[in-house]
Amino acid sequence: MAQREILRFGDKRLREHSEEVTVFDEELWELLDDMHETMAAADGIGLAAPQVGVAKRVVVIDLGDDTGKIELINPVITAMRGKQLEPEGCLSYPKKRGVVKRPAKIKAKAFDRYGKLMVYKAGGLLARAFCHEIDHLNGILYKDKVIEWTEDEEDAE
Ligand code: NI
């Protein structure tokens, strides 16, 4: 495992539309392992592959609770309802936070690292993390959606 460089807002690679993963091989596993290590070292709760310069539809999430480590390959949100307005941050834009409107609850499907289809239900912070990270795969950054900047450095993602 190795830490990778996290790209910062302004880097054009963060605006690319990432490609679907078609091969679930050791290269993918290495990417996932490196993403977990990179995210943990940066004290993050979510990281998308384009943030480490890899334009593939790969996400890792770890809220640091008993949900455990989540790995999403080619994730798709299949249902959403309600709304929540909470501050979020991004490892590509350290020390900034802004309020973003997200669905209160989501359902999603994604493959795991072995190519097995998984189904997820999420609410609260986990729903926000899914939405935020999947946005990254489409070149969308949370700053595009911020309603109000809070600049609260605590608990920054
Ligand atoms: Ni982000």
Backbone and ligand atoms as CSV (ligand in chain L), in Angstrom:
chain,resi,resn,atom,element,x,y,z
A,1,MET,N,N,0.848,-1.196,0.000
A,1,MET,CA,C,0.000,0.000,0.000
A,1,MET,C,C,0.883,1.245,0.000
A,2,ALA,N,N,0.321,2.265,-0.544
A,2,ALA,CA,C,1.055,3.535,-0.599
A,2,ALA,C,C,0.062,4.678,-0.615
A,3,GLN,N,N,0.489,5.761,-0.010
A,3,GLN,CA,C,-0.350,6.951,-0.102
A,3,GLN,C,C,-0.172,7.592,-1.472
A,4,ARG,N,N,-1.263,8.150,-1.958
A,4,ARG,CA,C,-1.195,8.851,-3.241
A,4,ARG,C,C,-1.485,10.343,-3.022
A,5,GLU,N,N,-1.048,11.131,-3.974
A,5,GLU,CA,C,-1.269,12.574,-3.886
A,5,GLU,C,C,-2.740,12.892,-4.142
A,6,ILE,N,N,-3.310,13.720,-3.294
A,6,ILE,CA,C,-4.702,14.141,-3.480
A,6,ILE,C,C,-4.719,15.438,-4.289
A,7,LEU,N,N,-5.417,15.406,-5.411
A,7,LEU,CA,C,-5.524,16.600,-6.255
A,7,LEU,C,C,-6.388,17.639,-5.567
A,8,ARG,N,N,-6.098,18.891,-5.806
A,8,ARG,CA,C,-6.837,19.993,-5.200
A,8,ARG,C,C,-7.774,20.630,-6.217
A,9,PHE,N,N,-8.816,21.261,-5.686
A,9,PHE,CA,C,-9.756,21.986,-6.545
A,9,PHE,C,C,-8.971,22.921,-7.462
A,10,GLY,N,N,-9.353,22.979,-8.708
A,10,GLY,CA,C,-8.635,23.760,-9.708
A,10,GLY,C,C,-7.922,22.857,-10.693
A,11,ASP,N,N,-7.621,21.619,-10.243
A,11,ASP,CA,C,-7.002,20.644,-11.146
A,11,ASP,C,C,-8.065,20.125,-12.114
A,12,LYS,N,N,-7.787,20.228,-13.407
A,12,LYS,CA,C,-8.799,19.866,-14.418
A,12,LYS,C,C,-9.206,18.397,-14.348
A,13,ARG,N,N,-8.331,17.553,-13.809
A,13,ARG,CA,C,-8.661,16.119,-13.747
A,13,ARG,C,C,-9.855,15.857,-12.839
A,14,LEU,N,N,-10.116,16.794,-11.902
A,14,LEU,CA,C,-11.282,16.628,-11.023
A,14,LEU,C,C,-12.591,16.881,-11.763
A,15,ARG,N,N,-12.506,17.414,-12.961
A,15,ARG,CA,C,-13.708,17.730,-13.745
A,15,ARG,C,C,-14.012,16.679,-14.810
A,16,GLU,N,N,-13.180,15.657,-14.885
A,16,GLU,CA,C,-13.410,14.609,-15.886
A,16,GLU,C,C,-14.541,13.672,-15.464
A,17,HIS,N,N,-15.194,13.087,-16.460
A,17,HIS,CA,C,-16.179,12.036,-16.225
A,17,HIS,C,C,-15.416,10.716,-16.147
A,18,SER,N,N,-15.496,10.051,-15.025
A,18,SER,CA,C,-14.701,8.837,-14.838
A,18,SER,C,C,-15.316,7.638,-15.558
A,19,GLU,N,N,-14.441,6.710,-15.927
A,19,GLU,CA,C,-14.831,5.529,-16.693
A,19,GLU,C,C,-15.271,4.389,-15.773
A,20,GLU,N,N,-16.195,3.583,-16.274
A,20,GLU,CA,C,-16.606,2.401,-15.523
A,20,GLU,C,C,-15.459,1.403,-15.427
A,21,VAL,N,N,-15.412,0.703,-14.314
A,21,VAL,CA,C,-14.444,-0.379,-14.137
A,21,VAL,C,C,-15.003,-1.633,-14.805
A,22,THR,N,N,-14.190,-2.297,-15.596
A,22,THR,CA,C,-14.629,-3.532,-16.255
A,22,THR,C,C,-13.802,-4.740,-15.821
A,23,VAL,N,N,-12.648,-4.489,-15.231
A,23,VAL,CA,C,-11.766,-5.576,-14.807
A,23,VAL,C,C,-11.517,-5.444,-13.306
A,24,PHE,N,N,-11.839,-6.501,-12.566
A,24,PHE,CA,C,-11.691,-6.495,-11.104
A,24,PHE,C,C,-10.429,-7.270,-10.743
A,25,ASP,N,N,-9.314,-6.621,-10.935
A,25,ASP,CA,C,-8.039,-7.321,-10.803
A,25,ASP,C,C,-7.169,-6.688,-9.717
A,26,GLU,N,N,-5.931,-7.144,-9.641
A,26,GLU,CA,C,-5.028,-6.675,-8.588
A,26,GLU,C,C,-4.738,-5.181,-8.712
A,27,GLU,N,N,-4.796,-4.662,-9.921
A,27,GLU,CA,C,-4.562,-3.223,-10.093
A,27,GLU,C,C,-5.668,-2.429,-9.388
A,28,LEU,N,N,-6.903,-2.926,-9.514
A,28,LEU,CA,C,-8.032,-2.281,-8.831
A,28,LEU,C,C,-7.866,-2.391,-7.312
A,29,TRP,N,N,-7.469,-3.578,-6.849
A,29,TRP,CA,C,-7.330,-3.786,-5.398
A,29,TRP,C,C,-6.245,-2.877,-4.832
A,30,GLU,N,N,-5.162,-2.711,-5.602
A,30,GLU,CA,C,-4.083,-1.828,-5.162
A,30,GLU,C,C,-4.584,-0.389,-5.079
A,31,LEU,N,N,-5.376,0.004,-6.083
A,31,LEU,CA,C,-5.960,1.351,-6.068
A,31,LEU,C,C,-6.831,1.538,-4.823
A,32,LEU,N,N,-7.680,0.557,-4.535
A,32,LEU,CA,C,-8.562,0.640,-3.371
A,32,LEU,C,C,-7.755,0.715,-2.074
A,33,ASP,N,N,-6.750,-0.136,-1.954
A,33,ASP,CA,C,-5.920,-0.140,-0.743
A,33,ASP,C,C,-5.220,1.204,-0.573
A,34,ASP,N,N,-4.692,1.724,-1.666
A,34,ASP,CA,C,-4.004,3.019,-1.607
A,34,ASP,C,C,-4.985,4.131,-1.248
A,35,MET,N,N,-6.200,4.035,-1.769
A,35,MET,CA,C,-7.204,5.067,-1.471
A,35,MET,C,C,-7.584,5.049,0.012
A,36,HIS,N,N,-7.747,3.836,0.573
A,36,HIS,CA,C,-8.031,3.744,2.010
A,36,HIS,C,C,-6.908,4.390,2.818
A,37,GLU,N,N,-5.668,4.060,2.458
A,37,GLU,CA,C,-4.525,4.580,3.209
A,37,GLU,C,C,-4.428,6.098,3.068
A,38,THR,N,N,-4.651,6.586,1.852
A,38,THR,CA,C,-4.574,8.027,1.582
A,38,THR,C,C,-5.658,8.770,2.356
A,39,MET,N,N,-6.855,8.209,2.336
A,39,MET,CA,C,-7.990,8.834,3.031
A,39,MET,C,C,-7.742,8.863,4.543
A,40,ALA,N,N,-7.278,7.752,5.090
A,40,ALA,CA,C,-7.050,7.677,6.530
A,40,ALA,C,C,-5.966,8.668,6.953
A,41,ALA,N,N,-4.910,8.756,6.159
A,41,ALA,CA,C,-3.804,9.664,6.500
A,41,ALA,C,C,-4.263,11.113,6.489
A,42,ALA,N,N,-5.272,11.397,5.659
A,42,ALA,CA,C,-5.780,12.772,5.541
A,42,ALA,C,C,-6.979,13.003,6.465
A,43,ASP,N,N,-7.324,11.992,7.277
A,43,ASP,CA,C,-8.455,12.127,8.203
A,43,ASP,C,C,-9.771,12.338,7.480
A,44,GLY,N,N,-9.933,11.679,6.340
A,44,GLY,CA,C,-11.158,11.833,5.561
A,44,GLY,C,C,-12.135,10.721,5.832
A,45,ILE,N,N,-13.363,10.913,5.358
A,45,ILE,CA,C,-14.376,9.859,5.476
A,45,ILE,C,C,-14.818,9.346,4.112
A,46,GLY,N,N,-14.327,9.970,3.053
A,46,GLY,CA,C,-14.660,9.509,1.708
A,46,GLY,C,C,-13.613,9.995,0.721
A,47,LEU,N,N,-13.370,9.174,-0.307
A,47,LEU,CA,C,-12.400,9.555,-1.333
A,47,LEU,C,C,-12.796,8.879,-2.642
A,48,ALA,N,N,-12.761,9.628,-3.719
A,48,ALA,CA,C,-13.082,9.096,-5.040
A,48,ALA,C,C,-11.804,9.026,-5.875
A,49,ALA,N,N,-11.725,7.997,-6.742
A,49,ALA,CA,C,-10.492,7.762,-7.505
A,49,ALA,C,C,-10.009,8.993,-8.284
A,50,PRO,N,N,-10.917,9.781,-8.886
A,50,PRO,CA,C,-10.403,10.964,-9.610
A,50,PRO,C,C,-9.630,11.925,-8.703
A,51,GLN,N,N,-9.872,11.860,-7.394
A,51,GLN,CA,C,-9.127,12.730,-6.473
A,51,GLN,C,C,-7.667,12.317,-6.338
A,52,VAL,N,N,-7.360,11.080,-6.739
A,52,VAL,CA,C,-5.952,10.671,-6.783
A,52,VAL,C,C,-5.501,10.509,-8.236
A,53,GLY,N,N,-6.213,11.161,-9.151
A,53,GLY,CA,C,-5.781,11.228,-10.539
A,53,GLY,C,C,-6.113,10.010,-11.372
A,54,VAL,N,N,-7.030,9.171,-10.879
A,54,VAL,CA,C,-7.419,7.969,-11.613
A,54,VAL,C,C,-8.878,8.125,-12.037
A,55,ALA,N,N,-9.119,8.252,-13.332
A,55,ALA,CA,C,-10.470,8.540,-13.834
A,55,ALA,C,C,-11.281,7.256,-13.968
A,56,LYS,N,N,-11.474,6.594,-12.825
A,56,LYS,CA,C,-12.279,5.372,-12.773
A,56,LYS,C,C,-13.361,5.538,-11.725
A,57,ARG,N,N,-14.481,4.789,-11.916
A,57,ARG,CA,C,-15.624,4.934,-11.014
A,57,ARG,C,C,-15.417,4.069,-9.770
A,58,VAL,N,N,-14.567,4.573,-8.893
A,58,VAL,CA,C,-14.158,3.865,-7.673
A,58,VAL,C,C,-14.216,4.847,-6.507
A,59,VAL,N,N,-14.836,4.402,-5.410
A,59,VAL,CA,C,-15.008,5.247,-4.221
A,59,VAL,C,C,-14.690,4.422,-2.980
A,60,VAL,N,N,-14.082,5.048,-1.993
A,60,VAL,CA,C,-13.988,4.441,-0.658
A,60,VAL,C,C,-14.625,5.395,0.343
A,61,ILE,N,N,-15.297,4.806,1.319
A,61,ILE,CA,C,-15.943,5.560,2.397
A,61,ILE,C,C,-15.638,4.842,3.702
A,62,ASP,N,N,-15.319,5.608,4.732
A,62,ASP,CA,C,-15.154,5.046,6.072
A,62,ASP,C,C,-15.492,6.132,7.080
A,63,LEU,N,N,-16.656,6.024,7.658
A,63,LEU,CA,C,-17.100,7.048,8.604
A,63,LEU,C,C,-16.407,6.911,9.954
A,64,GLY,N,N,-15.644,5.848,10.120
A,64,GLY,CA,C,-14.978,5.634,11.399
A,64,GLY,C,C,-15.904,5.060,12.455
A,65,ASP,N,N,-17.056,4.554,12.030
A,65,ASP,CA,C,-17.983,3.929,12.978
A,65,ASP,C,C,-18.124,2.439,12.635
A,66,ASP,N,N,-19.146,1.816,13.188
A,66,ASP,CA,C,-19.249,0.365,12.985
A,66,ASP,C,C,-19.787,-0.021,11.601
A,67,THR,N,N,-20.024,0.970,10.757
A,67,THR,CA,C,-20.368,0.661,9.361
A,67,THR,C,C,-19.184,0.019,8.647
A,68,GLY,N,N,-17.980,0.383,9.088
A,68,GLY,CA,C,-16.780,-0.206,8.511
A,68,GLY,C,C,-16.371,0.439,7.205
A,69,LYS,N,N,-15.419,-0.211,6.552
A,69,LYS,CA,C,-14.895,0.305,5.289
A,69,LYS,C,C,-15.834,-0.071,4.137
A,70,ILE,N,N,-16.207,0.920,3.342
A,70,ILE,CA,C,-17.075,0.687,2.196
A,70,ILE,C,C,-16.277,0.935,0.917
A,71,GLU,N,N,-16.426,0.006,-0.033
A,71,GLU,CA,C,-15.780,0.168,-1.347
A,71,GLU,C,C,-16.861,0.094,-2.411
A,72,LEU,N,N,-16.934,1.107,-3.237
A,72,LEU,CA,C,-17.971,1.200,-4.259
A,72,LEU,C,C,-17.320,1.246,-5.639
A,73,ILE,N,N,-17.659,0.257,-6.458
A,73,ILE,CA,C,-17.173,0.232,-7.835
A,73,ILE,C,C,-18.384,0.429,-8.750
A,74,ASN,N,N,-18.288,1.381,-9.639
A,74,ASN,CA,C,-19.393,1.737,-10.548
A,74,ASN,C,C,-20.697,2.008,-9.785
A,75,PRO,N,N,-20.652,2.814,-8.730
A,75,PRO,CA,C,-21.867,3.028,-7.928
A,75,PRO,C,C,-22.929,3.832,-8.671
A,76,VAL,N,N,-24.181,3.483,-8.367
A,76,VAL,CA,C,-25.336,4.191,-8.931
A,76,VAL,C,C,-26.348,4.392,-7.810
A,77,ILE,N,N,-26.858,5.597,-7.673
A,77,ILE,CA,C,-27.944,5.846,-6.726
A,77,ILE,C,C,-29.246,5.470,-7.412
A,78,THR,N,N,-30.000,4.570,-6.783
A,78,THR,CA,C,-31.199,4.023,-7.425
A,78,THR,C,C,-32.479,4.642,-6.878
A,79,ALA,N,N,-32.401,5.253,-5.702
A,79,ALA,CA,C,-33.577,5.919,-5.127
A,79,ALA,C,C,-33.108,6.946,-4.124
A,80,MET,N,N,-33.874,8.004,-3.983
A,80,MET,CA,C,-33.565,8.996,-2.947
A,80,MET,C,C,-34.862,9.633,-2.492
A,81,ARG,N,N,-34.854,10.021,-1.206
A,81,ARG,CA,C,-36.018,10.759,-0.744
A,81,ARG,C,C,-35.644,11.686,0.400
A,82,GLY,N,N,-36.504,12.697,0.580
A,82,GLY,CA,C,-36.274,13.683,1.624
A,82,GLY,C,C,-35.119,14.603,1.273
A,83,LYS,N,N,-34.780,15.458,2.219
A,83,LYS,CA,C,-33.612,16.313,2.025
A,83,LYS,C,C,-32.966,16.593,3.362
A,84,GLN,N,N,-31.686,16.928,3.301
A,84,GLN,CA,C,-30.950,17.356,4.476
A,84,GLN,C,C,-30.030,18.493,4.045
A,85,LEU,N,N,-29.862,19.422,4.936
A,85,LEU,CA,C,-28.972,20.563,4.702
A,85,LEU,C,C,-27.905,20.534,5.785
A,86,GLU,N,N,-26.713,20.078,5.414
A,86,GLU,CA,C,-25.634,19.946,6.392
A,86,GLU,C,C,-24.330,20.404,5.752
A,87,PRO,N,N,-23.387,20.860,6.588
A,87,PRO,CA,C,-22.080,21.236,6.042
A,87,PRO,C,C,-21.273,20.006,5.638
A,88,GLU,N,N,-20.541,20.110,4.556
A,88,GLU,CA,C,-19.615,19.060,4.181
A,88,GLU,C,C,-18.312,19.670,3.698
A,89,GLY,N,N,-17.323,18.824,3.636
A,89,GLY,CA,C,-16.011,19.259,3.179
A,89,GLY,C,C,-15.472,18.267,2.179
A,90,CYS,N,N,-14.242,18.487,1.747
A,90,CYS,CA,C,-13.659,17.629,0.710
A,90,CYS,C,C,-12.146,17.636,0.878
A,91,LEU,N,N,-11.542,16.461,0.763
A,91,LEU,CA,C,-10.089,16.381,0.906
A,91,LEU,C,C,-9.363,17.153,-0.190
A,92,SER,N,N,-10.059,17.462,-1.276
A,92,SER,CA,C,-9.453,18.252,-2.351
A,92,SER,C,C,-9.564,19.752,-2.093
A,93,TYR,N,N,-10.186,20.113,-0.957
A,93,TYR,CA,C,-10.364,21.527,-0.633
A,93,TYR,C,C,-10.281,21.669,0.881
A,94,PRO,N,N,-9.085,21.455,1.434
A,94,PRO,CA,C,-8.937,21.349,2.888
A,94,PRO,C,C,-9.364,22.624,3.615
A,95,LYS,N,N,-9.865,22.406,4.825
A,95,LYS,CA,C,-10.191,23.491,5.755
A,95,LYS,C,C,-11.361,24.345,5.312
A,96,LYS,N,N,-12.105,23.897,4.324
A,96,LYS,CA,C,-13.319,24.601,3.927
A,96,LYS,C,C,-14.501,23.690,4.164
A,97,ARG,N,N,-15.617,24.299,4.517
A,97,ARG,CA,C,-16.857,23.552,4.642
A,97,ARG,C,C,-18.005,24.430,4.193
A,98,GLY,N,N,-18.975,23.786,3.579
A,98,GLY,CA,C,-20.134,24.535,3.141
A,98,GLY,C,C,-21.375,23.658,3.195
A,99,VAL,N,N,-22.504,24.316,3.389
A,99,VAL,CA,C,-23.775,23.596,3.493
A,99,VAL,C,C,-24.250,23.208,2.093
A,100,VAL,N,N,-24.585,21.929,1.959
A,100,VAL,CA,C,-25.058,21.380,0.685
A,100,VAL,C,C,-26.378,20.664,0.925
A,101,LYS,N,N,-27.288,20.800,-0.004
A,101,LYS,CA,C,-28.560,20.070,0.070
A,101,LYS,C,C,-28.373,18.674,-0.526
A,102,ARG,N,N,-28.719,17.681,0.267
A,102,ARG,CA,C,-28.618,16.282,-0.180
A,102,ARG,C,C,-29.896,15.560,0.199
A,103,PRO,N,N,-30.179,14.436,-0.437
A,103,PRO,CA,C,-31.322,13.633,-0.001
A,103,PRO,C,C,-31.099,13.086,1.415
A,104,ALA,N,N,-32.179,12.947,2.175
A,104,ALA,CA,C,-32.075,12.424,3.538
A,104,ALA,C,C,-31.711,10.950,3.522
A,105,LYS,N,N,-32.275,10.227,2.560
A,105,LYS,CA,C,-32.034,8.795,2.464
A,105,LYS,C,C,-31.806,8.423,1.005
A,106,ILE,N,N,-30.952,7.461,0.807
A,106,ILE,CA,C,-30.706,6.962,-0.552
A,106,ILE,C,C,-30.641,5.438,-0.556
A,107,LYS,N,N,-30.883,4.904,-1.730
A,107,LYS,CA,C,-30.522,3.517,-2.007
A,107,LYS,C,C,-29.510,3.561,-3.140
A,108,ALA,N,N,-28.579,2.640,-3.103
A,108,ALA,CA,C,-27.550,2.614,-4.136
A,108,ALA,C,C,-27.152,1.181,-4.425
A,109,LYS,N,N,-26.600,0.993,-5.607
A,109,LYS,CA,C,-26.002,-0.302,-5.929
A,109,LYS,C,C,-24.594,-0.050,-6.446
A,110,ALA,N,N,-23.730,-0.998,-6.195
A,110,ALA,CA,C,-22.338,-0.889,-6.627
A,110,ALA,C,C,-21.728,-2.278,-6.568
A,111,PHE,N,N,-20.640,-2.456,-7.277
A,111,PHE,CA,C,-19.897,-3.706,-7.186
A,111,PHE,C,C,-18.850,-3.597,-6.086
A,112,ASP,N,N,-18.540,-4.726,-5.473
A,112,ASP,CA,C,-17.415,-4.750,-4.545
A,112,ASP,C,C,-16.141,-5.053,-5.331
A,113,ARG,N,N,-15.014,-5.189,-4.629
A,113,ARG,CA,C,-13.731,-5.318,-5.332
A,113,ARG,C,C,-13.609,-6.611,-6.126
A,114,TYR,N,N,-14.502,-7.563,-5.846
A,114,TYR,CA,C,-14.457,-8.838,-6.589
A,114,TYR,C,C,-15.483,-8.901,-7.710
A,115,GLY,N,N,-16.241,-7.807,-7.893
A,115,GLY,CA,C,-17.213,-7.767,-8.974
A,115,GLY,C,C,-18.591,-8.256,-8.574
A,116,LYS,N,N,-18.812,-8.394,-7.254
A,116,LYS,CA,C,-20.123,-8.814,-6.759
A,116,LYS,C,C,-21.014,-7.591,-6.573
A,117,LEU,N,N,-22.251,-7.679,-7.062
A,117,LEU,CA,C,-23.176,-6.552,-6.952
A,117,LEU,C,C,-23.702,-6.442,-5.527
A,118,MET,N,N,-23.614,-5.257,-4.968
A,118,MET,CA,C,-24.048,-4.999,-3.596
A,118,MET,C,C,-25.133,-3.923,-3.622
A,119,VAL,N,N,-26.036,-3.994,-2.638
A,119,VAL,CA,C,-27.094,-3.000,-2.519
A,119,VAL,C,C,-26.942,-2.300,-1.163
A,120,TYR,N,N,-27.108,-0.989,-1.170
A,120,TYR,CA,C,-26.915,-0.197,0.052
A,120,TYR,C,C,-28.141,0.665,0.321
A,121,LYS,N,N,-28.436,0.834,1.597
A,121,LYS,CA,C,-29.381,1.851,2.051
A,121,LYS,C,C,-28.613,2.754,2.997
A,122,ALA,N,N,-28.790,4.048,2.848
A,122,ALA,CA,C,-28.036,4.966,3.699
A,122,ALA,C,C,-28.862,6.193,4.012
A,123,GLY,N,N,-28.642,6.731,5.207
A,123,GLY,CA,C,-29.241,7.997,5.614
A,123,GLY,C,C,-28.182,8.862,6.262
A,124,GLY,N,N,-28.549,10.096,6.581
A,124,GLY,CA,C,-27.661,10.978,7.324
A,124,GLY,C,C,-26.322,11.182,6.643
A,125,LEU,N,N,-25.253,11.113,7.469
A,125,LEU,CA,C,-23.904,11.374,6.960
A,125,LEU,C,C,-23.506,10.388,5.864
A,126,LEU,N,N,-23.912,9.124,6.026
A,126,LEU,CA,C,-23.516,8.130,5.026
A,126,LEU,C,C,-24.172,8.435,3.676
A,127,ALA,N,N,-25.429,8.873,3.694
A,127,ALA,CA,C,-26.095,9.253,2.440
A,127,ALA,C,C,-25.370,10.427,1.792
A,128,ARG,N,N,-24.943,11.367,2.613
A,128,ARG,CA,C,-24.207,12.512,2.064
A,128,ARG,C,C,-22.887,12.064,1.446
A,129,ALA,N,N,-22.222,11.148,2.130
A,129,ALA,CA,C,-20.939,10.666,1.613
A,129,ALA,C,C,-21.122,9.968,0.264
A,130,PHE,N,N,-22.137,9.125,0.155
A,130,PHE,CA,C,-22.418,8.475,-1.136
A,130,PHE,C,C,-22.620,9.536,-2.223
A,131,CYS,N,N,-23.469,10.518,-1.943
A,131,CYS,CA,C,-23.790,11.539,-2.955
A,131,CYS,C,C,-22.557,12.359,-3.331
A,132,HIS,N,N,-21.815,12.783,-2.320
A,132,HIS,CA,C,-20.621,13.604,-2.543
A,132,HIS,C,C,-19.597,12.850,-3.404
A,133,GLU,N,N,-19.352,11.587,-3.036
A,133,GLU,CA,C,-18.310,10.836,-3.744
A,133,GLU,C,C,-18.755,10.444,-5.153
A,134,ILE,N,N,-20.014,10.111,-5.318
A,134,ILE,CA,C,-20.490,9.758,-6.661
A,134,ILE,C,C,-20.473,10.999,-7.559
A,135,ASP,N,N,-20.761,12.159,-6.991
A,135,ASP,CA,C,-20.605,13.409,-7.754
A,135,ASP,C,C,-19.195,13.533,-8.327
A,136,HIS,N,N,-18.187,13.192,-7.510
A,136,HIS,CA,C,-16.792,13.275,-7.979
A,136,HIS,C,C,-16.595,12.478,-9.262
A,137,LEU,N,N,-17.276,11.347,-9.379
A,137,LEU,CA,C,-17.090,10.486,-10.547
A,137,LEU,C,C,-17.639,11.132,-11.816
A,138,ASN,N,N,-18.496,12.121,-11.611
A,138,ASN,CA,C,-19.083,12.848,-12.743
A,138,ASN,C,C,-18.496,14.250,-12.883
A,139,GLY,N,N,-17.384,14.484,-12.207
A,139,GLY,CA,C,-16.714,15.781,-12.327
A,139,GLY,C,C,-17.412,16.902,-11.596
A,140,ILE,N,N,-18.320,16.531,-10.686
A,140,ILE,CA,C,-19.074,17.532,-9.932
A,140,ILE,C,C,-18.437,17.695,-8.555
A,141,LEU,N,N,-18.183,18.923,-8.156
A,141,LEU,CA,C,-17.562,19.214,-6.862
A,141,LEU,C,C,-18.582,19.871,-5.952
A,142,TYR,N,N,-18.463,19.586,-4.650
A,142,TYR,CA,C,-19.503,20.083,-3.745
A,142,TYR,C,C,-19.578,21.592,-3.746
A,143,LYS,N,N,-18.451,22.254,-4.074
A,143,LYS,CA,C,-18.495,23.719,-4.076
A,143,LYS,C,C,-19.470,24.243,-5.129
A,144,ASP,N,N,-19.769,23.410,-6.139
A,144,ASP,CA,C,-20.761,23.807,-7.148
A,144,ASP,C,C,-22.155,23.928,-6.523
A,145,LYS,N,N,-22.346,23.240,-5.397
A,145,LYS,CA,C,-23.682,23.093,-4.813
A,145,LYS,C,C,-23.825,23.805,-3.467
A,146,VAL,N,N,-22.768,24.444,-3.013
A,146,VAL,CA,C,-22.807,25.043,-1.673
A,146,VAL,C,C,-23.817,26.183,-1.606
A,147,ILE,N,N,-24.649,26.104,-0.582
A,147,ILE,CA,C,-25.650,27.141,-0.340
A,147,ILE,C,C,-25.048,28.232,0.532
A,148,GLU,N,N,-24.231,27.807,1.491
A,148,GLU,CA,C,-23.615,28.771,2.401
A,148,GLU,C,C,-22.295,28.192,2.905
A,149,TRP,N,N,-21.227,28.965,2.810
A,149,TRP,CA,C,-19.931,28.511,3.333
A,149,TRP,C,C,-19.903,28.697,4.834
A,150,THR,N,N,-19.396,27.672,5.546
A,150,THR,CA,C,-19.328,27.770,7.002
A,150,THR,C,C,-17.897,27.969,7.482
A,151,GLU,N,N,-16.927,27.448,6.706
A,151,GLU,CA,C,-15.503,27.534,7.060
A,151,GLU,C,C,-15.245,27.023,8.455
A,152,ASP,N,N,-16.010,26.037,8.842
A,152,ASP,CA,C,-15.793,25.370,10.113
A,152,ASP,C,C,-14.778,24.262,9.877
A,153,GLU,N,N,-13.616,24.377,10.517
A,153,GLU,CA,C,-12.548,23.429,10.229
A,153,GLU,C,C,-12.714,22.115,10.962
A,154,GLU,N,N,-13.550,22.104,11.985
A,154,GLU,CA,C,-13.703,20.872,12.748
A,154,GLU,C,C,-14.483,19.843,11.938
A,155,ASP,N,N,-14.081,18.605,12.106
A,155,ASP,CA,C,-14.751,17.482,11.465
A,155,ASP,C,C,-14.724,17.571,9.939
A,156,ALA,N,N,-13.780,18.318,9.387
A,156,ALA,CA,C,-13.744,18.436,7.934
A,156,ALA,C,C,-13.515,17.073,7.310
A,157,GLU,N,N,-14.246,16.797,6.277
A,157,GLU,CA,C,-14.144,15.497,5.605
A,157,GLU,C,C,-12.755,15.381,4.983
L,1,NI,NI,NI,-14.766,15.387,-2.118
